[in-house]
């Protein structure tokens, strides 16, 4: 369990995926470039390649991003956030707003 105050620290924003490609020589990683309504899009690495054999299907999707994580280096590439997915037995899928909204919109 976490407290409500701990949960409030999570900065979750809607981002629009601008590009998606597999990371060479990495079975699980996809490199996403995401517009979070900031001056520069963010690069986010996501271990979802097993679920998306064609990463280009992700382009244009609006997804929730945990935006206030520290930058992490994975296989020499920076990851500047985390995409949140719905995950269950045998599936992983994006979670998307029911209509298009401005990138950077806060999720509460």
Buried (B, 14 or more C-beta within 10 A) or exposed (E): EEEEEEEEEEEBBBBBBBBBBBBEEBEEBBBBBBBBEBEEBBBBBBBBBEBBEEBEEBBEBBBBBBBEBEEEEBEEBEBBBBBBBEEEEEEBEBEEEEEEEEBBBEBE
